Amino acid sequence: MGIYLNPDNTDFKKSLNSEIYVDKTELIKHTNRVINTEQQFISVCRPRRFGKSMAANMLAAYYSRGCDSKEMFSKYKISTDPTFEKHLNKYNVIHINMVNFLGESKNIDEMIQFICEDIIDEVIEQYPDLNMPRRKTLLNVLNKAFAQYKISFIFIIDEWDCVFRELKNDKESQEKYLDFLRDTLKDQSYVALAYMTGILPIKKYGKHSALNMFTEIAMTNTREYAEFTGFTEAEVQELCEKYDMPFEETKRWYDGYDLKGVSIYNPRSVVMSMTGHDFDSYWTSTETYEALKVYIQMNFDGLREKVVDMIAGEKVSVNTGKFQNDMSTFNSADDVLTLLIHLGYLTYNDGKVWIPNSEVQQEFINSIEDGGWETVMNAIRSSDELIEATINGDEENVARMVEKAHDENASIIGYNNETSLSCVISLAYYSARKEYIIHRELATGKGFADLVFIPRKTSDKPAMVIELKWDKSADTAIDQIKRKQYTEKISEYSGEMLLVGINYDTETKKHSCIIEKIAK
């Protein structure tokens, strides 16, 4: 079934019975605050496997009259909130999974019909003494039930956006669906709260900004709900201690979602990593990399360049405001990047977008292994050799490999500017991120070092400071590292340190390199 009126707490109990359950019950504190207010409509959009359904089941278990949930919640954070008992199991909860209805319907009209019939049937079963209205429409039945029994309805709608994901180009069906949701929810006295989950923000069609009463919680703006989007750093640290897993490696693999300054980890991946006691790509295995490939191969000016920059570890500017909140209307590279934010392939903060972690980074690599990205892949595949040459002080080989990467990727990145050289260097040293924490433009000493490689705790590699020059000399780069005391920032590192100066001559198109080793 896709609809449950006043469900029991069975679904949420499964979460509580799981080996790992991270207490997110304080989400209820936020929903309690808006019940029967102008802010009673909440749309929560985040990627697959980020706990949306778990949160929906939790809210259903808390609010539903079909549950006796006091004891179940008594062990968790919400139990200490002043509003806990006020709203506990006090409402008619209609819990809908839209995917179920879309899957069994021939078209949108039949889907809406099935939803209406099932809700009406459930209301009649729950209230056999209901004085039924003459016209048994959904709105009439719900209004009659509310008027007769004085019990408000809470709507919890899971996968609300499935119509926009599955019927990507069917504008008429999408508009009918939006109208149905608007008519059912907006300005209806029987509604105390509507909580919708999905991946995409709410689609707007001119006058069909039908659901403009919703507060939208999305990966581009999580508002006060950031900590409920995934696992926080403190929660992951606690799990790492419990399961004897290295926190720094967990952070490299699954962190990186920067939501209003809150560092969020992918919850499914962390759980799988802890219980399996290893590190692998878990979240991305729920979808084929082909889904990502379709979008990054789109022919928009600047898109390939931005993708390469991000693979190299850069942050790129993006305008998320023009995105049409669907999976078919793309007019620019910004639209594609904004969709990838909502799908979880990118993270966003303060007008910048980047690849969040190693797990997702690998999906980008899988997606560019063919189809015109061969030169980028050549640089990536050669990165281990470049790192070894750098550590061995092989200046000539380092200059040769950097020059090759620069030459081959000039058409994608753009050649004659210092920013492109920086991107090439980051790309050429791609595999270093397994052993190093890499900082771009790191404030240190008396200026900003171009690239600083700080070894991870588990690494025995030397620290590196790389300075880039343009039409000067590699000696000048080394001199700047020393003169501006760039090494001070990593003075606590007790091992060997490498100073690497790289210069590019725009006239000869030649690169030069000098490497100095400093023993500490």
Buried (B, 14 or more C-beta within 10 A) or exposed (E): EBBBBBBBBEBBBEBBEEEBBBEBBBBBBBBBEBBEEEBBBBBBBBBBBBBBBBBBBBBBBBBBBBBEBEEBBEEBBBBEBEBBEEBBBBBBBBBBBBBBBBEEBEEBEEBBEBBBEBBBEBBBEBBEEBEBBEEEEBBBBBBBBBEEEEBBBBBBBBBBBBBBBBBEEBBEBBBBBBBBBBBBBBEBEBBBBBBBBBBBBBBBBEEBEBBEBBBBBBBBBBEEBBBBBBBBBEBBBBBBEEBEBEBEBBBBBBBBBBBBEBBBBBBBBBBBBBEEEEBEBBBBBEBEBEEBBEBBBEEBEEBBBBBBBBBBBBBBEBEBEEBBBBBEBBEBBBBBBBBBBBBBBBBBBEEBBBBBBBBBBBBBBBBBBEEEBEBBBEBBEBBBBBBEBBBEBBBEBBBBBBBBBBBBBBEBBEBEEEEBBBBBBBBBBBBBBBBBBBBBEBEBBEBBBBBBBBBBEEBEBBBBBBBBBEEBBBEBBBBBBBEBBBBEBBEEBEEBBBBBBBBBBEEEEEBBBBBBEBEE
